Amino acid sequence: MNRRQFLKVLGLAPLALGAGRVPLFADTRKDPLRGLRIIDAHAHPDRLHLTRHEPDQSSTVAFMTEMGMAASIFAAVGDRVHLSNGRLPGPEHLQTMRQLDFWKDGIVRSGKVKLVLKSSDIRQSPKPGDVPGCILAIEGGDPLEGNPARVSEFYEYGVRLITLIHYSNNHLGDCMKNWTGLNPGPRNGGLTQAGCRVVERMQQLGMVVDVAHADSRTLKRITEITRRPVLDSHGNPCAQADTNRCGRFRTWKDMELIAKTGGVVCTWTWGMTQGRTTRETFRDWADEIVTMKKRLGMEHVGLGTDGGGGVPRFVRGYRDIRDLAHLVAAMQEAGFTHAETAAYMGGNTYRVLEACIG
């Protein structure tokens, strides 16, 4: 079977020809994903929208169930008061708990998802129609206010991952890039002493330390003190060597630090061209993974869609998590084995979860 015949079988011929929108066929949506234990390392599925922006429905529990996704991170945004520019009442702890309560009192209690407290709670061989796993998380450690006791509180509630930094320079460290038009506050010069204590407490209890959004100095210090693998849950490589020119994208030097902890760098759905960084198609995305495999090792690359988080623009042909089938097809074209594809789609993230939360 040649390349065009293969794509035709998968319903991807329009994508190969550069069409901007890929038609939906049942085989395209489901078959390439069959047998994969998919774990999305960063998403905001079925989220509670606290502001009036249009909801992003690219990651939903219904889609997860339909495609047989094993588990997803359900990330409550920890700096919503900051991002609302004062429109939401504080403190950040209150708004974070509102988001977590929304999921626990809704989809968890109703049985639409299974709350994941240990890695063994994630299905080994999920299939379409199975109940997906829900890993509660917080994106932005602002509600901790630098207090390790708050880590214990969230752990007892069921949170198993905290992204230490989001769009503000908080009590723990500094962000890579501020939200447009908002002052992120004074910089700390990297991970603070409170940040060190929080990382230590998280690892004592059994939580994943997520370094997404943390600037290079904060990241470097985290990798120096960590006793377990860390996760960068959503982003992509930056073609520039100068971290000041990369914005939300990671330099290779930063990613190598993450890999040295045994950790995983997860790539997302964002479609764009910025300088020498091009991510416009599924094949671009797959080729990016090829380069990461060569430079970091296949065991250090994973998936984090940021679905539901309002990604500015997706790679061409992507509308929701079911379209990950097209990425799998592009990875097959790029020469990845089934085992390597399985590692990217969830196996590597599962290894980090197993090492951190037990």
N, C-alpha and C positions, 0 to 999 in steps of 0.2 A: 504493500500500500504506500503510495507516495504522499507527500505532505498535503497536497490539495485534497486528495481522497480522504485522508485522515481528518482534516478539518471539516470536510463536508459531513462525514459521519457524526462528528460532534456538534454540528450546527454552527461551526465557527468560520465558514468560508467568507462571509462578509467581513469579519474581523481581519482575516488574512489579506483581504483586498483593500483594507484601510477604511472600511465603512465606520461611521461614527457611532452607530447604534447596532447592537447585536440582537437579532431576534431571539425570542424565548422558545426553546423546545424542551420537552421533558427530559430527553436524553442528555442534552447539554447541561441542564441544571443539576442532574442527579448522578448520572453514571460516572463521570470523572471523579466524583467525591466518594464514591462507594469504597468502603474498606479503609477510609482515613479517619483517624481520631483527631478531629479538628477542635482546637482550643484557641479562642480569640483572646489574646493577651491584653486587649484594651478596647472597651466599648462602653456605650451608655444606652443599653437597650431599654425600650419602653419607658423612657425616663420621665420623671416629674419635671415639667417645664415651668420654671419659676419666673421666667420673663416672657415677653410677648413675641419672641422670634418664632419663625416657622419651624415646627418640629422636623427633625431629621429621622426618617423612618427606614434608613438603610440597614439597621440591625434591630430585629424584633424577635420576641420569643416565638411567634408563629413561624417566621422564616427559619429560625434555628431548629425547631421541631420538624419542619418539612424536610430540611436537608440532612437531618441527623447529626447536628453539631454536638460534640461531646460536652463542651462547657464554654462559658464566656465570662470574662470579667465584667461585672456590673459596677461601673465607677461613678460614685457620687462626687460631684465637683466641690472641692473643699474651700474654694475662694469665691463663692457665688456673690457674697456681699460686695467684695472688691470689684468683681467683674460687672456687677449691676451699677457701679458708680453711685452707690448710696440708695438705689431705688428699693433694694431689699433690706429689711430690718436685720440687724445683727443680733448676736454674734455669729461668726462663721460656724461654730459648733451647732447652733440651732438649725441653720439652714442645711447643714450636712446631715443631721439626724432626720430632718424632714424627708430628704431624698432616700435615705436608707430605710426609713419606716414605710415609705411608699412601696418599695419592693417587698419588704418582709411581710407587710400586712396585706399585700395584694397577690402577686404571682407566686411567692413562696408559700404562703398560707393556703392558697387555692390549689397547690400541687402542680401548677403549670411549669415550674422549675424545681430542681432539687438543690437545696442549699449545700454547698461544698465546704466542709470544715477540715477535711483531710484529703490528700490526693487520691486515696482509695475510694472516695465518694464519686469520682469521675468514671463513667462507664468505659470499659476497655474496648468494646466493640459496638459502638452506637449505630443505630440504623434509623432511617427516616420514620418519624412518628414517635421516637423515644423522647422522654422528658430530658431536656438539657440540664447541665449543671450550672449553678449560679454561684460565682465567686465574688462576694462583696468586697468592694475596694473604695478607696478615697483618693481622688486626684487633687493633690495639694494638701500638705500637712498643716495648713493654717489652723484648723480647729484644734490641733494638739496644743497650740500656744507654747510649744517647747517643753511640755510637761510629759514625761514618760508615763505617768499614771493614766493619762488620757489614752495612751497606746493600749494599756490593759483594759480600759473601758470598752474601746472599740473591738478589741479581740474577743472579749466576752460576748459582745453583741453579734459576732460572726464575721467581722472584717478580717480578711486574710492577706490583703495587699494594700500598701500605702505608697502612692507617688509623692515623694517628699516635697517636691516643688511644683508649682503650676505657673501662674502668671504674675506672681508677686515675690519679692524678696522677703521671705517670712522668717520666723524664729529659727528655722533650721538651716537655711542656706539661700543661694541666689538662683534666679531663673535665667534661662538662655535668652529669652526674648519677652518683652512686655506686651500686653494686649494693647492694640492700637489706640492711642489717645489717653491711656491711663498711666498714671505714675506708679511704677512698681514698688516705690519706697527705696530707702537707702540700702546700698549693698553691704554685705557682711564680709566680703573677701573670701567666700567659700563656705564650707560646712562649719557651722557654729559648734560650740561645746554642747549646747542643747541638742543640736542635730546629732552629734556623736552619741549622746545618751539615748536618744530616740532610736537610732539604728541598733544600738546594743539591746535595748528593751524589745524591739521587734524581733530580733533574732533569738533572744531568750525564749520568747513566747511561741514563736513559730509563725512568722509572717514574711512575705516577700517584700524586699526593699526595691522599689521601682525608681530608677534614676532618670526617667524621661523628664524633659523640661529643665533638669538641673544643669547649670553652666559647667564649663570644663573644670574650674577650680573646685567646685562643690563635688562634682563627680570623682575627681582624682582622689580627694580625701576619703570619700565613701569607699572607694576600691582599696584604699590603704588599710582601712580598719575592719572591713567586712570579714566575717568568718564563713559566709555562705555565698553562693552565686547570686549576683544581682541581675535584674531585668531592666532593659530599656524597652518599654512596652509599645511604643509607636513613634516612628520617625523614618528617616532614610539617610543614606550616606551623602555627604557634601563633597563636591568635586574640589573645593578650595581647601588649602591647608590652614588658612587663617580662620580661627574659630569666630572672630568678630564679623566675618563675612558670610557665615553659614546660617545665621538666624536659628531656626528650629531644627536644622539638619546637623548630623553628627560628623565630625572629622574622623578620619581613620585612626588617628592617635587615640581619640576618646573611645572608639569602638574596641580597639585592641585592649584597653584597660578593662573594659567590661568582660571581654572574652577571657582574660587572664584570671578572673574570679571564677571561671566556669560558667559564666552567665550567658545571656541570650540578648541579641539586638533584634527587635521586631520591626518589620517594615509594614507600611500602611497603604491605604487606597488613594492617597493624594495624587492627582494628575497635574503636572506642571513642567515648565521649562524655566530654569533660573540659572543664568550664567552657563556653566558647562554641565549642569545637572539636568538631565532630561528624563522625565517619567510620564510619558503621554499614553502609552499602550500597555497591554498585558505583556507583550514581548519585552518592552523596556523594563518592566517590573521583574520579569524572569531573568533578564540579562543582569540586572542589578544584583539579584540573588546569586548568580554565577560568580560575579566579582567578589561578593562577600564570602562565598564559599572558599574561593582561592586565597583571600587575604586573612580571613578569620577562622575558617574551618566550618564545615557544614553543621557541626553540633552547636554553633553559636548564632544561628540565624533562625528567626521565627516570624509568626504572623500576629499583627495587632492592628485591626482595621480602623479604630477610632469611630466605628459606626455609631450613629446617634449623636456624635459630637459636633456636627456641623462642619465637616470637612469642606473647604472652599470649592474644590472641584475634584471629581474622581478621574481616575484613568479612564480612557475611552472605552465605552461599553459596560462599565460597572455602574450598577444602580443600587444593588443591595447584596447582602452576604451570599445569596444563592449564586451570584455571578463569580464567586471564587472558583467555580468549575472552569471558567475561562483561564484563570491563572494557572490552575493545575495543568490544563492542556498546553499552555505556553511553556510551563516548566518541562513537560514531557518533550516538547519540540526542542527545547534548549539542551536536552540531554540528561536531565535528572532521572535517576532511578526511582522506582516506587518507594524504596526505603528513604531516600533523600527527601522526596516530596512529603512523605509522612513525617519526617523529622521537622521540616519547616512548618507544616500545617498544624502541628500540635505536639509532636513527640519531644522536641527540645524544651518547650515551655512546661510540659508535664514533668520533665526531669528537674527543672528548677523548682516547681511546686513541691515535688517529692522531697527535695533536699531542704526546703525551707519550712513547709507547713506539716510535713510528715505524711 
